[in-house]
Amino acid sequence: MGGLCVIGTERHEARRIDNQLRGRAGRQGDPGETQFFVSLEDDVIRIFGGDRIKTLMERFNIDEDTPIENALISRSIESAQSKIEGFNFDSRKHVLEYDDVLNKQRNAIYSKRDEILGRENLRDMIVPLLSKYGYSEDDYNRKEKEVGEENMRQIEKIAGIRAIDSIWIEHLENMESLKDSVRLRAYGQRDPLIEYKKEGHRLFKELLENCERNMVESIMKATINIQPPSKPEEYVFVLIESSYYQILLYNHYKQLFVS
């Protein structure tokens, strides 16, 4: 007599986890027992075979509160677990391929970022984007005249870098969520890797569009307020304000300090 009775309230998608729970009972030759209770609404049952079992219950007019113990149910659960484990194995096998998708996007973004940092003038990059977001080249020229040509070059760079950095961080989070969600699409007989590539491409296109939009809006909404030095030896303090960022320019050193 005696021993440990382990009760499981659902079956895990991995048989290994169920077996670990069974192993808690009857350790080292001691008596023990394991009993699982499952519902047709459990994920493992619902995804694989739940409708078929539910149809059988309705056909035989079995009340939903009536407990059922049948080899058919056990085989359905084990079959579902086997399929899920197969999907999970494929997902792990494709980890490098998933990473390759993001690495290509990362290289493209870093290349664009380096281009912005390396160029003295971004005017020819920005002007073609203006009409797409409701501005004209005349608007751009007026803004450049308002803030000054030298300051405009600095604003262009800061706007471009800030737009890329902020949206790239958000994109990484979206891609991580996507990687988790595409695994479930395998249950609908769709290749998770193909779905990841397709959705990842769509998200990356959105990222590029958002980068363009934020950069243009930041530039066109930027204003400069110059506070003249109280003493000649003091630095000229320039505050550039916009709806997206604040930039501190110390003209004495010609360096940017982003607040």
Secondary structure, 3 states (H helix, E strand, C coil): CCCEEEEECCCCCCHHHHHHHHCCCCHHHCCEEEEECCCCCCHHHHHCCHHHHHHHHHHCCCCCCCCCCCHHHHHHHHHHHHHHHHHHHHHHHCHHHHHHHHHHHHHHHHHHHHHHHHCCCCHHHHHHHHHHHCCCHHHHHHHHHHHCHHHHHHHHHHHHHHHHHHHHHHHHHHHHHHHHHHHHHHHHCCCHHHHHHHHHHHHHHHHHHHHHHHHHHHHHCCEEEEECCCCCCCCCEEEEECCCCEEEEECCCCEEEEC
